């Protein structure tokens, strides 16, 4: 109901770290599948956050303090 919020960015680092750890453990096929998903999701989330910032909606959505 709330739609996209910048809090989706909280999923980006753990997703990339998970893919990296799978590569380190030798699960190359699984890591590649996770990495393909991450490559699709992370730029999308970054673009939407930057778009929200440019429109001025970012502060309201994150409850940032107003000066």
Buried (B, 14 or more C-beta within 10 A) or exposed (E): EEEEBBEEBEEBEEBBEBBBEBBEEEBEEBBEEBBEEBEEBBEEBEEBBEEBBEEEEBBEBBEEEEE
